[in-house]
Amino acid sequence: MSAADLMFTGCRPLFATASGGRVTAVPGGVVVSGRWLYDSVCDTLHSAGLERRPLTALEAATVGRDRAYLARLCVRAVHRLVELSGTAAHFEDHPIARHWRDLHMMSAHRDVNWATHARAHARAHAELTLETRR
């Protein structure tokens, strides 16, 4: 199961345990909100592309913030899987261990740094608010 399959397999993603049982891996609300956020980012980028225009400062800041938050959601989801799997996933070749490593490496990239993008979004929103008051 890929990380994308895990995050977006409907409202109640499931993880099959080694014994064949099923354990709820991630609360459904997290998956639904993550999917909505992902769709929102894609819609913003697609709309700007169709209109052949650059993103506005606020759109760019919002996309950056939302991508950073999506990275956080993915890391939390795979962390939850590791917790639920116990020692079963603690060897190098296990798919969950691989997803854990991949997502942690990806989330460490500056392009999805939460603090940076949250500040940039707040700054862009404040600048827009100041401009509209003039």
C-alpha positions in Angstrom: 0.0 0.0 0.0 1.5 3.4 -1.0 1.4 6.4 1.2 -1.1 8.0 -1.2 -3.3 4.9 -1.0 -3.2 5.0 2.8 -4.2 8.7 2.9 -6.9 8.7 0.3 -8.7 5.3 0.4 -12.0 6.9 1.5 -13.3 8.1 4.9 -12.0 5.1 6.9 -8.6 4.0 5.7 -7.7 0.6 7.0 -4.4 -1.1 7.6 -4.4 -4.9 7.4 -2.4 -6.4 10.3 -0.1 -9.4 9.9 -2.8 -11.6 11.3 -5.3 -10.5 8.6 -7.4 -8.3 11.0 -8.1 -4.7 10.3 -7.2 -1.7 12.5 -8.2 1.8 11.8 -5.0 3.6 11.0 -6.0 7.3 10.7 -9.2 9.0 11.8 -11.5 9.5 8.9 -11.8 13.2 9.4 -8.0 13.6 9.0 -8.2 11.8 5.7 -11.2 13.8 4.4 -9.6 17.1 5.4 -6.3 16.1 3.8 -8.0 15.1 0.6 -9.9 18.4 0.6 -6.7 20.3 1.1 -4.9 18.4 -1.6 -7.8 19.0 -4.0 -7.8 22.7 -3.1 -4.0 23.0 -3.9 -4.5 21.2 -7.2 -7.5 23.4 -8.1 -5.6 26.6 -7.4 -2.7 25.5 -9.5 -4.9 24.1 -12.3 -7.0 27.3 -12.5 -3.9 29.5 -12.7 -2.5 27.3 -15.4 -5.6 27.3 -17.5 -5.7 31.1 -17.2 -2.0 31.2 -18.1 -1.3 33.5 -15.2 1.1 33.5 -12.3 -0.2 32.8 -8.8 -1.0 35.9 -6.8 1.1 36.4 -3.7 -1.7 35.2 -1.5 -2.4 32.1 -3.7 1.3 31.2 -3.7 1.5 31.6 0.1 -1.7 29.6 0.6 -0.4 26.8 -1.7 2.9 26.7 0.2 1.1 26.7 3.6 -1.3 23.9 2.5 1.5 21.8 1.0 3.5 22.1 4.2 0.5 21.1 6.3 -0.2 18.1 4.0 3.3 16.9 4.6 2.6 17.1 8.3 -0.6 15.1 7.9 1.3 12.4 6.0 4.0 12.2 8.6 1.4 11.8 11.4 -0.4 9.1 9.4 2.6 7.0 8.8 3.7 7.5 12.4 0.3 6.2 13.5 0.9 3.1 11.3 4.2 2.5 12.8 2.6 2.7 16.3 -0.1 0.3 15.3 2.2 -2.2 13.7 4.3 -2.6 16.7 7.6 -4.4 16.1 6.3 -6.0 12.9 7.3 -3.0 10.8 10.7 -2.4 12.4 12.9 -3.9 9.8 14.5 -2.2 6.8 12.6 -3.8 4.0 9.1 -3.5 5.5 6.8 -1.1 3.4 5.7 0.8 6.4 9.4 1.4 7.4 10.1 2.6 3.9 7.2 5.0 3.9 8.2 6.3 7.4 11.7 7.0 6.1 10.5 8.5 2.8 8.0 10.8 4.4 10.4 12.0 7.1 13.0 12.8 4.5 10.5 14.5 2.3 9.0 16.5 5.2 12.5 17.8 6.2 12.7 19.6 2.8 12.6 23.4 3.1 9.8 23.5 0.4 7.4 22.0 2.9 8.7 23.6 6.1 5.6 24.5 8.2 7.1 27.5 10.1 8.4 29.1 6.9 5.1 28.7 5.0 2.8 29.6 7.9 4.7 32.9 8.3 4.7 33.6 4.6 0.9 33.0 4.4 0.3 35.3 7.4 2.5 38.0 5.9 0.7 37.7 2.5 -2.7 37.8 4.1 -1.7 40.9 6.2 -0.4 42.7 3.2 -3.6 42.1 1.3 -5.7 43.3 4.2 -3.6 46.5 4.4 -3.9 47.1 0.7 -7.7 46.7 0.7 -8.0 49.2 3.6 -6.2 51.9 1.6 
